[in-house]
Amino acid sequence: MGWFRHASHPAPVVSVLGRRHGKASGAAALLTPRALLTCAHVVNDALGRDMLSEAPPPAGHPVEIAFHGAEGVRRRSARVGVWVPPQRTSPVLWTGDLAVLELTEDAPDGHRPVVWQDMEEGCSVRAWHGGGEAVTFADTKVKFRDGRFGYLDGELSGAAIGPGFSGGPLWSVEDASVVGLVVAHLMPDGPLNGQQTVRRSWAVPWQTVREELDRAGARAVLGDCRVLSAPASESDPVAAELDGCLRALLGDPLLRADSARALAAELGWPPPAGGSAPALGELVSVLLSEERALPALAEALAPSVRGGPREPALDSLLGLGGLTASGLLLSPREHKLLLATLRPAVEADPALLPRAAAEALRHLALPPALCAARLDPAELDGVVRELEVYSDSGTVPEDSARVPALVRLVEFAAAVLPDTDRGTLHRWNDRLTERLGVARAALAQRRADAAAWAGERPRPVSLVLVRLTAGGPPGTYGCEIWQVRDGAEYTRLSGGDGVPRGGDEVARLVREAVECSRGAGGAPVTDVHVVVDRAGLQLPVDEWDAGSGSEFVPGLPLGVRFRVALRCPEMSRRVPSRDGELRRRWESGGAQPLVLDGDAAEPREAGRLLQTSHRDTRQVVLHGPREARPRLVDLCLALGVPVVLWDRAAHAEGPAALDPVAPAGPLHGLAHRVQLFRSEASRHPERYPARPALVWEDTACPLPGALELKDPPEGTDI
């Protein structure tokens, strides 16, 4: 055992719950923030199947998970990602029996993936019952490892491994790493009698777990697993560079001992007694393998190193940070303080960070969670982790380190927070940038930019613009959302992440975007324009469920909550004269609305009317046969008609179905009348069978381009 030791008493944290009884069928080990490892027979039991069933569970059957921690029990749902079925090799033993469970969201804060090491004979280990109570621990020892199995014997005192322990990690008592998974207690109906098997169990060692998962094609999962620090390879160039930095910084054993103790305290590891120092090679291994170890060491060194002769070595050490275990920026202390300050602010104003990020990091591809109008507080940790690896690409003085993107975002968020929180975040940024070697002038520039942004009084939002794109699974769409202010000023709120979303999820994002927007005088925004291609003109966007931001208020369809209209720029690309015709019709003063029904609903006749007697018409109402309506819509759009209304359902009732809308009535108020009709139709669909679709091409609100690129600042590292 080396100088660095993990904490000796890890807590049991994960239960696999039975669907029928809600109690623990077994336990599991957290592999990554989104993946668990347990026994396949535990999953079978949880789903009410035969314990040793070899067939993979049906895809639609989620597995319920419970995380036990200081904050109580937190529930999650998971699905089976990798299945290694149990296969009997004798009356009492079986091979395989592993399942990787993929969580639908990250594990709760405070639950870290386990650290693995090989199982060796003689190792003292500890297991917990899947129920999660600390009192249920059972101590035992690895007495014999035979190929794919590890056999455990416990003393005749304390608790013993039994039902409910299966799938749980076997913790090495000495260093709190995990050496394998509990599989089963050896039952007395085999070759040994009850007296002989009273304390004998068996497990799957980490060596076997690696082999089985590799054979099952789960190498990506294995690559993300944490493994106990091993001596760094002498041929590893990163290890060699780290060794050189540490020799310059901590060549003196006394300095190394003090810094190593500070590092161990940050990582939650007990240092050994006495004043000894770790070997440089062991310290290199810790920096390479342990998450946040390098920034924690840099934080301990910075106060005594900055401004002195060892400063270049500290800068070199920080430059290697991206090549270590996780490449993360923050020490555990910095990370904890930032989350503790930001979380209450995000809970009070979920739009805070997306709003700040849209301005502060406009040249950066934002994490998907920041592309929505609101940030779920549960996603805050993930957002911070993603931003830790990026700089803000802004200019800095010649002798300065790059400014992290996270620093710039924190400055913009702080600028709009109350004085107390603003001061806390400013001090946090001061300490971090000083540790990193960022020039004060660079930080001052970001702080001034944030203050200027916070001091602006933005023009009111006039509408929310949504762009839908096809290309994913059927019924899903790519989605981008903008706030549009007077003068065609656009602020993108979400999108660009390429994630396909169902209609109801799109509607929810739109509702959240509208709720965080305010029009003139602080009035709520009521207009939503949805940009679609020609095929999308028939989508029932207005019927998608927008949900509700309150548990006490029921959700409503998008077209009931807001005045929803469609726009189709594809037609302008295909008909070059269309944009000019749109402007001309709007500026002409407008002839009477044209109702296309009867003979006028024939495309040739409709085209004649729109190019002669109704050349200035701005408003067309489509009736006519259902099969002809898509062609008539194309015709109207190609000829530059800016407002087109039709019944998407095209019921047999004919034109009368749209009468309550007063479709040929005043253009002013048409969108509101359509909204009221949709409201009544959602309540009484049998009385209001029409499903109005409305195109409203507003030339005063030109659409944003497909790409909104700006020249990067001089010196930007592209």
N, C-alpha and C positions, 0 to 999 in steps of 0.2 A: 504494500500500500504506500502511496506517495504522500507528499506534504499536504496536498489539497484533498479534502474529504467532503462528500456530500453530507447534508444533514442526515442524522441517523434514524429519524422516525418519520418516514413519509406517511401521510394519511391515506386511507382508502378513499377513493373518490368517485368511482363509476359503477353503477348498477345497471344490469339488463333486466327489464321488468317484464313479467308475464302478462300477456294480453288479457287473460281471463280473470286472474286474481289480483293483478297489480303489485304483487310482491316480487322480490328479486329471484329470478331464475338462476342468476350467477353474477359474475363481475366481469370487468373488462379493463384493459390498459389503454391509456390515451397515447396513440402513436404520434399524431400531429393535431393541430387545432381543429381539423375536420375529419379525423379518422380514428377509429378504435379497433383494437384487436381483442377477440374473445374466442371461445371454443364454439365450433359449429353446433355441438349438441346443446349448448346454452341457448342459442338462437332457436333451435328446434323446439326446445321446451317453452321458451317465451311465446312462440307462435302457436302453441298447442299441438305440435306435431310429434310423431314418434321420435324419441330422443336421439337415436342413431340413424335417422333418415338421411340418405345420401343425396337425394334430389335437392337442388337449390330451392329456397323458398320462393313463392310467387312474387313477381316484381312489384305488385301492388300492395304488399303487406309490409308496412313500416314496422320498425323495431323501436320500442319506447325505451329511452335512456334517462337515468337520474344521476345528476352530479351532486355529491355531498361535499359541503364546504362550510366555511365560517359563516356564510350568509344564508345557510340553510340548504334545502334541496332545490336544485334547478333542473327542469325537465327539458329534454331535447328529443327530436325524432331522427331516426337514421334508416338507411336502407342498406341491404347487403351489396357490397362492392366486389369482394373476392370471396369465393366459397371453396374451401378444401374439405370435402366430406369426410366424416369418420368412417374408417374401414377396419373391421375386426381382423386381428392377426392371431388371436388366441381367445379362449373363453373369457379372459379377464382384461385384455388389453386391445387397443385399437390405434391405428395411425391416423395421420391427417388431423381432422377435427379442429380446423381453424376457420375463422370468418373475420374479414375486415369490414367494419360497418362505417359507412360514409354519413356523417352528420349533415342535416339540412342547413345548419348554421354553425358558426364557431362555438367551441366549448366555452363555458362561462369564464369570465375574467378570474384569474387566480388559479386556474387549472392548467398546469404545464405538462407537456408530453413527458413520458417517462424516459429515463436514460438506461440503455441496455448494456449488458456485458455478458460474456460467455459464462455458462454454468460449469462450475468445477466441483469435483467431489470434495466433501468436507466443508462446503460453504454453509453458514448458518443463514436461514431465510425466514421471512415472516409473510404471512398471508392474512387477508381479511375476508370475512363473509360479505357477499354481495349486498347485504342490507345496509352497509355503510356505517354501522355503529363502531366507534373506536374500540369498545370493549370486546369485540368479537375476534381480535387478532389471535392467530395461532402460530407458535414458533415451532420450527422443525429444522432438519438438517439434510443436505444432499448426501446420502450415504453411498450411492452407486449411480454412475451414469453409464448406460449400456446402449450405444448406438443412438437411436432416435428417442430414447426415454431417459428420464431422470427419476430415481426412486428416493422417496423422502421418508425418514423415520423421525417421529417426535418423542420427547420424553414423556413419562407418565405423570405429567403435571400441567396445569393450565388447560386451555382449549385445544381441540384437535380439528384438523381439516375434515370437512364433511360436506353434505349437500349444501349448495348455495355458495361454495367457495370456487366452483369451477369457472374457468375463464379469467380469474383474477391474477394480477401480477404477483410473482414471487420476488419479494424485495430482499436484497442482500442487507443483512442487519448492519454490516460494517460500514458500508458507504452509500446505502440507499439507491443503488442501481437495481435494475430488474434483470433476473437471470433466466426467466421463463414464465410459463403460465401453468397454473394449477389445472389438472385435467379431472382427476377423480380419486376418491378414497378406494383402496383395495378391499373389496367385499369378501366376506368369509365363505362364499360358496364356490371358491376356486380351489387351487392346489394347497392353500393355507387355511387353517381353521381360524375361528373368531379370536382366540387368544393371541395368535401369531400376527394378525392383521390389525390389532387394536389401534396402532398409530402409524400404519404404513399407507402412503399415498404415492401417486405418480404424477409427473409433470412433463410438459414439452419444453426442452431447453431452448434458449435463444439460438443456438447453432441450428437446431431443427426448424425453428420458425423461419430463419433466413432461407434454408433450403426449400421448404415447402412454398413460401411466398414467391421465391424466385421461379420455382417450377410452375406456379400458377400464373405467371406473367405479371406479378405485382412489383416489378423492380422499381417503379417510380415511388411506390409507397415506402419500400425499403430505403431508397435514397434519401427520404425525408426524415427517417428515424434518427433519434439522438443516440449516440453510442458513447460509453464512458471513455474519457480522454485516454488515448494511447500515446506512447512516445512518438513525437513527430519524426517523420522519415528524414534522414539526412539528405536525401535527394530532392526533397520538396523545396522548390525555390522560395515559396512564400515563407516557409518555416525558417529558411536560412536568413531571409531579410528581417524577419521578426527577431531572430536571435541577435542579429547585428544591432538592431534598434535597442533591444533590452540590455545588451552589454554596455552601450553608451549611456543608457538611462539608469540602469540598476546593476552595474558591475560590482558595486560595493555591496557585500552581503547584508550589512546593517540596513541600508536603504531598501534593499530588496525585501527583507523581512517585514519592515513596516508597511511597504506598499502591498505585499502579498496578503498581510492581515487585513488591510483595508479592502482589498479585492474580495477576499473570502467573506468578509462581513456583508459586502454588497450582494454577493451571490447567495447568502444565507447558509454558508458552510462554516462549521466550527474549525478554527485553526488549531494546530497541535500545541501542546503545552511547551513552555520555554520560548526562547528567542531565536529559534532556528529559521533559516530561509530556504525556500524551495530551490531546487536546481533550475537553471535557466531553461533547460530542455522541457521540464515539466510545466513551467510557466508558459512556454511557447505552445505546448499542447493544449493547455486550458484556453488560451486566447483563440486558438484555431477551432476549438470544438464547442465552447460554451457560449450560448446566446448572451449578448451584452457584456461579455467579459472584457473585451478590449476597451469599449467606452468607459466601463467602470474603472479599469486601471488608469486610463487617461485622466479621468476625473480626479482620482487620488493624486496623480502626479502634477497636474497643471499648476496648482498654487505655488509650488516650489520650483517649477521648471520654467514657466513663462517668464521671458525677460532675461534669462540666464544663458550660459553657454550650451546647455543641453536642449534648448528649445528646438533646434533643427531636428534632433533625434525624435522628439515628441511629434513634430509635424510629419516625419516619415512614418512613425508608428500609426498615426491617424490615417495616413494615406493608404495603409495596408488594410484598414478596417473593412473595406468592401470585399476583401478576399477571405474573410474569416467565416465563422459558422453561419451567421445570418446577414452580415453586412449592415447591421442596424446602427443607427446613429447614437441613440440615447443609452445612458447607463440606467440600471434599474431604478435608482433614486430619481433621476430626471424624468423617466417615463412615468413613474407613479405620481409625481407632483403635477405633471402636465395633465394627466387624465383626471386627477382629483379636482383640478381647477376648471377644466373644460366641460366635464360631464354635467355639472349643475347648469352651466350656461346653455348647453345643448338641450337639456331637458326642458329648460324654460323657453328656449327659442330654437326649435329644430331646424329652422331655415338659416340660422346664423352662419355655420361653416360653409354650406353650399353657396350662400350669397357672398361671403368673403372670398372663397376660393375662386369663384367666377371672375373676380376682379384681380385678386392677388396672383393667381397662377394661370392667367389666361393663355399662356404659351405652353402649358404643360398638359399632357393627357391625364386628366384627373381620375382618381379611383372611382369605380362605378357608383359607390355609395355617395360620393360628393356630386355626382351628376344628376341626382334627384333634387327636387325642390326642398325636401326635408331629409334630415339625417336622423335615422334611428339611433338613440344613444347606445344601443347594444353594438352598433357598428363603429363606434368611435375608435376603439383600440385598433381595429383593422385598418381604418383610414390612416391613423398615425403610423402604423407599421409600413404601409405602402409608401407614404411620403418620406420616410426616414432615409431612403436611398437616393433621393434626388436633390439637386441644387436648383435654385430659382433661375439660373441662367442670366442673372443680371450682372452688370459690370461691378468690379471691385477694384480697390487700389492694388498696385503692383505687388505689394508685400502681404496681401491678405489672402486667407483661404476663401473658398467659395461660400456663398451664403446658402444654407440649406433651404429647400422649399418649405419645410416645416416652420422655420424661423419666420419667413415672410408671411405665411398664413396666420401664425400666432399673432404677429403684429397687426394684421388687418382685423382679426377677431377681437383683439384687445381694444382696438380703437373705438369700437362701438359698445363696449361693456362698461358697467359702472366703475367708478374710480378704484375701488378695492380690488376687484378682479383684474382691472387693467394694470394696476401696480404689480400684482403678483406675477402676471404674465410678462411684463416688462423686465422684472428682476430675473425671471426664469430665462428669458432670452439673453439678458446681459451675461449671466453666468455661463450659459451654453456657448455663446459666441466667443467669450474670453477663453474658454477651454479649447475651442477649435482653432483659435488664432485668426478669427475674423476681425478685420479692422473696425474700429469704432465708427469710422466715417461710413462704412458700408451698412452697418446696422442703423445708423442715424438716418441714412437715406431711405431705407425701408420704413422706418418709423414715421418719417415725414410723408412718404407716399400714402401710408395708411391713414394718417391724420387728415390729409387732404381729401382722401376718398370718403372718410366718415363725415367730413364737414360739408360735402356736397349735398344739395337738395335735388335729388333726381326728379326729372319730369315724371308726371304720373303715368302709370301703365294704361294703355288704351285697350289692349287685348292680349290674349295669350295665343301663341302660334304653335301648332303641333305639326311635325312632319312624320308621316308614316311611310315605311319602306318594307316591301315584301322580301322574301328570300330565305326565311327560316322555315321551321315546320309549319304545316297548314294551320291557319288560325292564329299565327303569331306574326309580330311586326317589329321592325326596328323603330325606335321612337326618339325624336329630338324635340325639345320644348324650349321656346323663347318667350320672354316678356318683350312686348313691343311698346315703346313709348312714342309719344307725339314726335313727329319728325323722322320716323322710321329708324329709331335707335333701338338696337336689339341687345338683349342680355340673355345668353343661353343658360338655362336652368338645369337641363338634363339632356342626356343622349350622347351619341358618339361612342358608346361602349360596345356596340355590336350585339348586345344581349337581346334575343327574341322574346317578346312579351305578348301575352294574350290580351284580348280586347279589354277585359275588366281591369287588368293590371295597368294598361295604358290609361284608362279612364281615371283610375285612382291617382296616377302620377299627375295627370292634368288637373284634377281637383286640387291636389296639394299645391301645384304651381299657381293656380288661381287664388287659393286661400292666402298665399304669401305675397300676393300682389295687391296694390291699391291704386285706384284711379284718382281723378281730380277730387280734391277735398277729402281724400281718405276713403272715398266710396269704394265698395267692392267692384272688382272687374266682372263684367257679365258676358263678354264676347270671347268665344273660342273659335279660331279658324284652323281647320284641319287640312293640311296639304297632302294630296294623294295623287297617284297616277290614274290613268283612265279607268283601269279595272277597279280601283278603289272608290270610284264614284258611287258604286252600288253597295259599299260597306255600311252596315247599320251602326255607324260610329255613335250616333245619338242614343242608341239603346244600350250601350255598354254600361255596366254598373260602376258608378264612380265611388261607391262606398261612402263612408262618413268618417270625419275626424274625431268623432265623439262616440263613446259607447252608448250614450243615451239618445242619439239621433239616428234614425234609420237611413240607409243609403238610398240614393236615387239614381236613375239613368242620367248619363252625361247631358243629354239634350233637354232634360227636365231642369237640371240645375243651372244650365248656362245656355246662351244663344249660340248654338253650334252651326257653323256653315262650312262648306267645302271649298277648296281651291285646287286647281289642276294646272300647274305650270308646264306639264308635259305637252299640253296642246300648244303653248307658245313656242316650244322648241320645234314642233312639227309644222306649225303654220306661222312663218315669220311675220306676217302682217297682223297677227292677232293682237299683239300688245298695242299697236297703233289704233286698231279698231276699238279696243277697250277704252282707251283714253278719249277717243272721239265720241263714243256713245255717252260716256259720263259727262263730257263737256257740252254736249249738244242741247242739254235741257230736257231731253227725253220725250219721245212720243208716247202714245198710250201703250199700256202693257199689251202684249200679244199673247192670246190664248190659242194654243195649237190643239184643236180637236176636230173631229169630223174629217172633211177633205183636207183641211189645213194641216192635219197631222201626218200627211204623206210627205216624205222628205223633200221631194222635188218642189212641191207647193210651198212647204215651209221655207226652203231656201229662197224661192222667188220673193216671198213676202219680206223676209229679213234683209233682202238686198234692194228692195224698191220702196214700197209704201211704209215699211217699218225699219228703214235703214238706220234711224236714230233710236230705235227702241232699246231701253236698258233692261227691261224686265219681261221674261217669257215664262208662261205657265204651260207645261206639257201634259196633255192627256193622250188620247190615242191608244192603239193596241200596245199591250205589254211588251211584245217582242220588238216593237219599233222604237221603244223609248231610249235605249242606249244609243242608237244611231241618231236620234233627234237631239240628245244631249250633246253628242260629239259635234253635230252640225251647229248648234247654238254657240258652243264654246269656240269653234273654229272661226265663226263670223264675229267674234268679239262681243257677244252678249254677256254683260257682267253679272246679271242676276238670273238664275234659272231655277225654277221650282217644279218638282214633279213628285208623284206618289210612287215611292219605291216598291210598295206592295202591289200596286196596279190592280186593285180589287175590281170585281165585276160591277160594283156600285157605280163605277165611272166617275165623271167629273164631280158629282155631288159629294163624293167622299172628302174632297178638299174644301168644300164650301165654308166650313167654320173658320178656315184660315183667312178668308177673303183674299184669295190668291191674286186677284187682279186689283186689289185695293192699293192705297198709297204705299209707295216703296218705303217711305219712312215708317217704321213700325212693323214691317213684314217679318223681320227676324224675331221680334218679340211675340208676334202673333203665332208664328210657328212654334216657339217655345211653349206658349200656353196650350196650343193644340197637343203637343207631345205630352204635356203634363196630364191633360184630360185623357189622352189615349192610353197612358200607362195605368190609369185608374179604371177606365171603362173601355177596354179594347174592342168589345163587341159593338159599342155605340160609335166608336171612332176608329174604323178599320184602316184608314189611310196611314201611311208611314212617310211623311213628307221628307224629301231630300232637298237641300238648298245649297246651290253654288252662289258664292258672293265674292267676286273678284274685285278687291279694293285697290285701285291704282295709287291711292294715297299711302298705301302700306306695301311697298315692293318687298318681295320675298328675299330672305338672305341667300347668298350663293351657297353652292355645295361645299365650298372651302372658304374659310375666312382666315386667310393667312396674312401675317404682318412680317416685315423684315425684322430679323432678330437683332438685338443690340450688338454693337461692335464688340468683338472679343468673345461672343457666346460660344461655348463649347458644344458644337453640334455633333 
